[in-house]
Amino acid sequence: MTTLTLDEKLAIIEKYQANPEQILNILVDLQFASTQGYLDDETIQLVANCLHVTPTRVSEIVSFYAILKDQPQAKYVIKVCNSSPCHFSHGPLVFAQLEKQLGVKENQITPDGLFMYHGIPCFGACNQDPVVKIKDTVFSQLTPEKINQLLTDLRNGQYPNL
């Protein structure tokens, strides 16, 4: 896996004028730009230095927000809506199909490092149920067949921006 260069990290920070009020946006952008899907200690230190805050403060923010991670993630983190409406309609189907096809339980990374899935609160796609979200892309009206095809497509690199 490749990591972001210092210049790439600095460009993301400068996009927000190194404004401490934009720290959450900066951290999300840095994490999403990383192929490893997390914020390492070096990046946390860099953000702290550039925004003139303590590394402890940055780490507190990373640990507080569920979207931010401080450990390596799978290449594709599949977020499944687990809000009440989805749970009582088709959510369990999605979880069951992912477990069956990936061979791992929720919050576990597949042995090849490609996939992990977990539930998150509503992300506003109730009319497209059942849905999953990978980064900012929503895949909707899923069936077991569509889930299988999505996993195959991801394995084959069909979604280069994810």
C-alpha positions in Angstrom: 0.0 0.0 0.0 1.1 3.5 -0.7 0.9 6.4 1.8 0.4 10.0 1.2 3.5 12.1 0.8 4.2 15.1 3.1 3.3 17.5 0.3 0.0 15.7 -0.3 -0.9 15.9 3.4 0.1 19.6 3.5 -2.0 20.3 0.4 -5.1 18.9 2.2 -4.4 20.9 5.3 -3.8 24.1 3.3 -7.1 23.5 1.4 -8.7 24.6 4.7 -6.1 27.3 5.3 -4.8 25.3 8.3 -7.8 26.6 10.2 -8.3 24.8 13.6 -12.0 25.2 13.2 -11.8 23.0 10.1 -9.9 20.2 11.9 -12.7 17.6 11.4 -12.8 18.3 7.7 -9.1 18.1 7.5 -8.9 14.8 9.3 -11.7 13.2 7.2 -10.0 14.3 4.0 -6.7 13.0 5.1 -8.1 9.7 6.1 -10.2 9.3 2.9 -7.1 10.2 0.8 -5.0 7.5 2.5 -5.1 4.1 1.0 -4.7 2.7 4.5 -7.9 4.3 5.7 -6.7 5.6 9.0 -4.8 8.5 10.6 -1.4 7.4 11.8 0.7 9.1 14.5 2.8 11.0 12.0 -0.3 12.5 10.4 -1.8 13.4 13.7 1.5 15.1 14.7 1.6 17.0 11.4 -2.0 18.2 11.8 -1.3 19.3 15.3 1.8 21.2 14.2 0.1 22.9 11.3 -3.0 23.9 13.2 -1.1 24.9 16.4 -3.0 22.5 18.6 -1.6 19.7 20.8 -1.3 16.2 19.4 -3.4 15.1 22.3 -6.3 17.3 21.1 -6.1 15.8 17.6 -6.0 12.3 19.0 -9.1 13.1 21.2 -11.0 14.2 18.1 -9.9 11.1 16.2 -11.1 8.9 19.0 -14.4 10.8 19.5 -15.7 10.6 16.0 -16.7 7.1 14.8 -15.9 8.1 11.2 -12.2 8.6 12.1 -9.9 5.7 12.6 -6.5 5.3 14.3 -5.8 1.8 13.1 -5.4 0.4 9.6 -8.7 -0.4 7.9 -9.7 -2.7 5.1 -9.4 -1.2 1.6 -13.2 -1.2 1.4 -15.1 -0.4 4.6 -18.8 -1.2 3.9 -21.1 0.7 6.1 -24.6 -0.8 6.6 -27.4 1.3 7.8 -28.6 -0.1 11.1 -31.2 2.5 12.0 -34.6 1.2 13.1 -36.4 1.5 9.7 -33.6 -0.3 7.9 -33.2 -2.9 10.7 -36.8 -3.8 10.5 -36.9 -3.9 6.7 -33.9 -5.3 4.9 -30.9 -4.5 7.0 -30.5 -8.1 8.4 -30.4 -9.4 4.8 -27.4 -7.2 4.0 -25.5 -8.2 7.2 -26.2 -11.9 6.5 -25.2 -11.7 2.9 -21.9 -9.9 3.7 -21.0 -12.4 6.4 -21.8 -15.3 4.0 -19.8 -13.9 1.1 -16.9 -12.5 3.0 -16.5 -15.2 5.6 -16.1 -12.8 8.4 -18.3 -11.3 11.1 -19.1 -7.6 11.5 -16.1 -5.4 12.3 -13.6 -8.0 11.2 -11.2 -7.5 8.2 -11.1 -10.2 5.6 -7.8 -12.1 5.4 -6.9 -10.4 2.1 -7.4 -7.0 3.7 -10.0 -5.9 1.2 -13.2 -5.8 3.2 -14.7 -5.0 6.5 -18.3 -4.1 7.2 -20.2 -2.6 10.2 -23.4 -0.9 11.1 -23.8 2.8 11.3 -26.7 5.1 12.1 -28.9 6.4 9.3 -27.1 8.0 6.4 -30.3 9.4 4.8 -31.1 6.9 2.1 -34.2 5.3 3.6 -36.1 5.5 0.3 -33.4 3.4 -1.3 -33.4 0.6 1.3 -31.5 -1.7 1.6 -28.3 0.3 1.2 -24.6 0.3 2.0 -22.1 3.1 1.9 -18.5 3.0 1.0 -16.7 6.3 1.6 -19.2 8.7 0.1 -20.8 6.3 -2.4 -24.2 4.8 -1.6 -25.2 1.5 -3.2 -28.9 1.1 -3.0 -31.9 -1.3 -3.4 -29.6 -4.2 -2.7 -30.5 -7.9 -3.2 -28.2 -10.8 -2.4 -27.3 -10.9 -6.1 -26.5 -7.2 -6.2 -24.4 -7.6 -3.0 -22.4 -10.4 -4.6 -21.9 -8.4 -7.8 -20.8 -5.4 -5.8 -18.2 -7.5 -4.0 -17.0 -9.0 -7.3 -16.7 -5.5 -8.8 -14.8 -4.2 -5.9 -12.4 -7.1 -6.0 -11.9 -6.4 -9.7 -11.2 -2.7 -9.1 -14.4 -1.5 -10.9 -14.7 1.5 -8.6 -11.3 3.3 -8.8 -12.4 6.3 -6.7 -13.3 4.2 -3.6 
